[in-house]
Amino acid sequence: MQSSPFSLDSFSLQGKVALVTGASSGIGATVAEGLARCGAKVVAAARRKDRLDQLVASITEQGGQAIAVNMDVTDRGSIAAAMDEAQAAFGTVNVVINNAGVASPKNFLKIDDDDRDFVMDTNFKGVWNVAQESARRMVAANSGGSIVNIASVLGLTAKPGQTSYCASKGAVVQLTRTMSLDLMKYNIRVNAIAPGWFKTEINEGYFNSPAGQEYVERMPAKRLGQLSELVGPIVMLCSDAASFVNGAVLPVDGSISIAGI
């Protein structure tokens, strides 16, 4: 069978409606703006909707389309209400970026049930909840779509004091792979990126410390990633350019995961 000629237009997100969770800052805010610049109508979701106003204003000022919705990824009712709002504004969400995440660094022996559940409920169950609700709606609308889960290099490797986080992101990696198999027949692709170290609200204290700066010097790239460096890989996975990419977990980490540090 002769393949169709490749076109750069396949990277466009025109006609797509993209939901980004945890969009109030950091990775989520940067990715939301990037998706809008590539033509997607963006649904920016977070627990604190007021923090999304500046993001939505920025996207609109640049000629894009975006709305803000309140969403707690641990609450299925909140997710359904947010998806209803998105659907009323833009139609069926057919791109999902599961970005909402938390961390609670502690030695394994000091982690109690509340600490563990705090991380797992958002990082794993939250991804599950949002993906399941959005996939069911894509199937009902026969729209197809793309789901990109934000995993981590700590879902591929391990680091002391990060037991809950590593376990949650490892679960996201396996969830991504199995979802891709279950949803393929509905023309829904599921992939993940595994970011390395990017300075965000969660880790900026550590990377501003002498210990954090020393760790950066041991990295293969000798630097932290720039949040904008996540946009290209995510746009590719969301777009028709990646139409045959399914179940992949793509490290975006400056070789941290293979260096083993």
Beta strands, then each sheet from edge to edge (+ up, - down):
strand 1: 17-20
strand 2: 41-46
strand 3: 65-70
strand 4: 95-98
strand 5: 145-150
strand 6: 188-195
strand 7: 249-252
sheet 1: 3+ 2+ 1+ 4+ 5+ 6+ 7+
end
